[in-house]
Amino acid sequence: DDGDYYFEAHSEALSSALNSHLDPIKREEVIETTISPVRASATAREVDLVEAAHAARDHEMYDKILILMRHGEAEHNVFERNYVEKNGTTMEEANADEDYPTDPMLTGKGCGQMLDVSRRTATFFNKETGLQPDLIVVSPLRRAIHSAMISFPTHTVQTSLSNTRWICSPVCMEQANGNKSEFVSSPQELRELFPGIDFTLLEENLAGGDVHELNGRQKVPLFESKLDLMGRTDEFLRWIKEREERVIVVSSHATWLQSLCAFSLQYEPEQKGLEMFRKGEMRAVGLKFD
């Protein structure tokens, strides 16, 4: 995608981190320095929503059913594209501009992308099919929360008849690492915008500190950033394994989703986990834990 920050150096750095893990010489060093050796192991298979609905009723098929979504187009995507076209510079230079959007919301196009998703959720996620989310997990970044709210309008805290729980998890985001589109808004601001979502995990991550401390952390090389990302997708997998909810929606970002699918999950067939999510794309995945 033109103007998409992830499809350049970030994707290359993640690929390099994945290859380092797969390299038998580097594997132990990677695990010891950045990734917990106590890893949850799960076999994953992508399914369509008809299969997911059938699996929701048959608990022997899968331990968990993940509904993975990438957010729709956001304001920073448009800013980057226009900046590069106008100035003939790079996206990194666009990010340094003082007008670059911080924690951007969706554009009109992005809202439209998620409305397309909502038409699918209206068809497949209801009492008749038996496929209903038990838990919706969102990244703290506003575009991911906004995307989930549009995609599941009848399952929000205010509208859900099945008391679907919404949790904001900081492990489901990309670390800012100098990119202002990934600067997190404060829990107070997010509560005002998105009432009913549980922001406790974000507050615990801040450990009483100010959100500006999180956003202003010293930049690290992208390779190290992606190793940290792989550790966090592993952490997420351990977290959902211990939870009772079975049908779990996750609204996140391109390289986080790729790290989860390509590294933390054992995909069958393997190459399916390497495919990058497009903006506004939703996939269903069945998990079996070892």
C-alpha positions in Angstrom: 0.0 0.0 0.0 1.3 3.5 -0.9 1.8 5.6 2.2 1.8 2.6 4.6 4.6 2.9 7.1 4.7 -0.9 7.9 5.4 -2.2 4.4 8.9 -1.0 4.2 11.7 -1.1 6.9 9.3 -2.4 9.5 8.4 -5.5 7.5 12.0 -6.1 6.6 13.0 -5.9 10.2 10.3 -8.3 11.3 11.4 -10.8 8.6 15.0 -10.5 9.8 13.8 -11.1 13.4 11.8 -14.2 12.3 14.8 -15.6 10.3 17.0 -15.1 13.3 14.7 -17.2 15.4 14.6 -19.9 12.8 18.4 -19.9 12.4 19.6 -22.7 14.8 22.8 -20.8 15.6 20.9 -17.6 16.6 17.8 -19.2 18.0 18.9 -19.8 21.6 20.4 -16.3 21.9 17.2 -14.7 20.6 15.1 -16.7 23.1 17.4 -16.0 26.1 17.7 -12.3 25.4 14.2 -11.2 24.2 11.6 -14.0 24.3 10.4 -16.1 27.3 11.5 -19.7 27.0 8.1 -20.7 28.5 6.1 -20.4 25.3 2.5 -21.5 24.6 2.4 -23.7 21.6 -0.7 -23.7 19.4 -1.5 -25.1 16.0 -3.5 -22.7 13.8 -5.7 -23.1 10.8 -7.4 -20.4 8.9 -11.2 -21.0 8.5 -14.0 -19.1 6.8 -16.8 -17.7 8.9 -19.1 -20.6 8.1 -16.5 -23.0 9.5 -15.9 -20.7 12.4 -19.7 -20.8 13.2 -19.7 -24.6 13.1 -16.6 -24.7 15.3 -18.2 -22.4 17.8 -20.8 -25.0 18.5 -18.3 -27.9 18.4 -15.9 -27.5 21.3 -13.9 -30.5 20.2 -12.7 -28.8 17.0 -10.7 -26.0 18.4 -9.7 -24.6 21.8 -10.0 -21.0 20.7 -11.4 -19.3 17.7 -9.6 -16.0 16.9 -11.1 -13.3 14.8 -8.1 -11.2 13.7 -8.6 -7.8 12.2 -6.3 -5.0 11.0 -7.6 -1.5 11.4 -8.9 0.5 8.4 -7.1 3.4 6.7 -6.2 6.1 9.2 -5.3 9.7 9.0 -1.5 9.1 9.1 -1.7 6.9 6.0 -3.2 9.8 4.0 -0.7 12.3 5.5 2.3 10.1 4.6 1.0 9.5 1.1 0.3 13.2 0.4 3.5 14.4 2.0 5.7 12.1 -0.1 3.8 13.0 -3.3 4.1 16.7 -2.5 7.7 16.9 -1.3 9.3 13.9 -3.0 10.7 12.7 0.4 10.4 9.5 2.5 7.7 8.4 4.9 10.3 8.7 7.7 10.7 12.4 6.9 6.9 12.8 6.9 6.8 11.3 10.4 9.2 14.1 11.5 6.9 16.8 10.3 5.2 18.7 13.2 1.7 18.2 11.6 2.1 14.4 11.4 -1.1 12.9 13.1 -0.5 11.6 16.6 -2.6 8.5 17.5 -4.8 9.1 14.5 -8.4 8.1 14.0 -9.8 6.4 10.8 -10.4 8.4 7.7 -13.8 8.3 5.9 -12.4 5.5 3.7 -11.2 3.6 6.7 -14.7 3.9 8.3 -16.1 2.5 5.0 -13.6 -0.4 5.1 -14.8 -1.3 8.6 -18.5 -0.9 7.6 -17.8 -3.6 5.0 -16.6 -5.8 7.9 -19.6 -5.0 9.9 -21.9 -6.3 7.2 -20.1 -9.7 7.5 -20.3 -9.6 11.3 -24.0 -8.9 11.1 -24.5 -12.0 8.9 -22.3 -14.4 10.8 -22.1 -13.2 14.4 -25.5 -13.8 16.0 -27.6 -16.3 18.0 -28.7 -18.1 14.9 -25.2 -19.1 13.8 -23.9 -19.5 17.4 -20.8 -17.5 16.5 -20.7 -14.7 19.1 -17.6 -13.0 20.5 -16.9 -13.8 24.1 -14.1 -11.2 24.3 -13.0 -8.3 22.1 -9.4 -7.3 22.6 -8.1 -4.0 21.1 -4.8 -2.3 20.8 -4.7 1.0 22.8 -4.3 3.0 19.5 -7.4 4.8 18.6 -7.6 3.5 15.0 -7.7 -0.1 16.2 -10.4 0.6 18.8 -12.4 2.7 16.3 -12.2 -0.2 13.8 -13.5 -2.7 16.3 -16.4 -0.5 17.4 -17.6 -0.1 13.8 -17.1 -3.7 12.9 -19.1 -5.1 15.9 -21.8 -2.4 16.6 -24.2 -4.9 18.2 -21.5 -6.3 20.5 -20.3 -3.1 22.2 -20.7 -2.7 26.0 -23.7 -0.4 25.4 -25.5 -2.6 22.9 -24.5 -6.2 23.6 -27.2 -8.5 25.0 -24.6 -11.2 25.7 -22.4 -9.0 27.9 -19.4 -9.2 25.5 -16.3 -8.0 27.4 -14.0 -5.4 25.8 -10.3 -5.2 27.0 -7.6 -2.8 25.8 -4.3 -4.7 25.8 -1.0 -2.8 25.3 0.7 -6.1 24.1 -1.5 -5.9 21.0 0.2 -2.7 19.6 3.4 -1.7 17.9 5.7 0.2 20.2 6.0 3.8 19.2 9.8 3.7 18.6 9.7 7.3 17.3 6.6 6.8 15.1 4.1 9.4 16.2 1.1 7.5 14.7 1.8 4.9 17.5 2.0 7.4 20.4 -0.7 6.3 22.8 -3.4 8.6 24.2 -3.9 8.6 27.9 -6.4 6.1 29.5 -8.5 9.1 30.6 -8.8 10.4 27.1 -9.5 6.9 25.7 -12.3 6.3 28.3 -14.0 9.5 27.3 -13.9 8.5 23.6 -14.7 4.8 24.1 -16.7 4.3 27.3 -17.2 0.8 28.6 -13.8 -0.6 27.5 -11.5 -1.9 30.3 -8.3 0.0 30.2 -6.8 -1.6 33.3 -4.0 -3.4 31.5 -2.9 -0.1 29.8 -2.8 1.6 33.2 -0.8 -1.3 34.7 1.6 -1.0 31.8 2.2 2.6 32.6 2.8 1.7 36.3 1.6 5.0 37.5 3.7 6.9 35.1 2.6 9.4 32.5 1.7 8.2 29.0 4.3 10.7 27.6 7.0 8.6 29.2 5.8 5.6 27.2 5.7 7.6 24.0 9.0 9.3 24.6 11.1 6.2 25.2 14.5 6.1 23.5 14.4 4.7 20.0 15.9 1.3 19.4 17.1 -0.4 16.2 14.1 -1.8 14.2 15.6 -5.3 14.5 15.4 -5.1 18.4 12.0 -3.5 18.1 10.7 -6.5 16.2 12.3 -9.0 18.6 10.4 -7.2 21.4 7.2 -7.5 19.2 7.7 -11.3 18.9 8.0 -11.5 22.7 4.7 -9.6 23.0 2.8 -11.8 20.6 4.0 -14.8 22.5 2.8 -13.1 25.7 -0.6 -12.6 24.2 -0.9 -16.2 23.2 -0.1 -17.3 26.8 -2.6 -14.8 28.1 -5.5 -16.1 26.0 -4.6 -19.7 26.7 -5.4 -19.1 30.4 -8.6 -17.3 29.8 -12.0 -18.9 29.7 -13.3 -17.0 26.7 -13.3 -19.1 23.5 -14.3 -16.8 20.6 -11.9 -13.9 20.8 -11.8 -10.9 18.5 -8.5 -9.0 18.2 -8.2 -5.6 16.5 -4.6 -4.7 16.0 -1.9 -3.7 13.4 -0.1 -5.2 10.4 3.2 -6.3 11.8 1.7 -7.3 15.2 -0.7 -9.6 13.4 2.1 -10.9 11.1 4.3 -11.6 14.2 1.4 -13.5 15.9 0.6 -15.6 12.8 4.2 -16.2 11.5 6.0 -16.6 14.8 3.8 -17.3 17.8 1.3 -19.6 16.1 2.2 -22.8 14.2 0.2 -22.4 11.0 -1.0 -25.2 8.8 -0.1 -24.7 6.0 2.9 -22.7 7.2 3.0 -20.1 4.5 -0.5 -18.8 5.3 0.9 -17.2 8.5 3.3 -15.1 6.5 0.7 -13.2 4.5 0.4 -9.5 5.6 -3.1 -8.3 6.6 -4.5 -5.6 4.4 -6.2 -2.5 5.9 -9.7 -3.5 7.1 -9.1 -7.2 6.6 -10.6 -9.8 8.9 -9.6 -13.5 9.2 -10.9 -16.3 11.4 -8.3 -18.8 12.8 -9.0 -22.0 14.8 -6.4 -22.8 17.5 -5.5 -26.1 19.2 -3.1 -25.8 22.1 -0.5 -28.5 22.6 
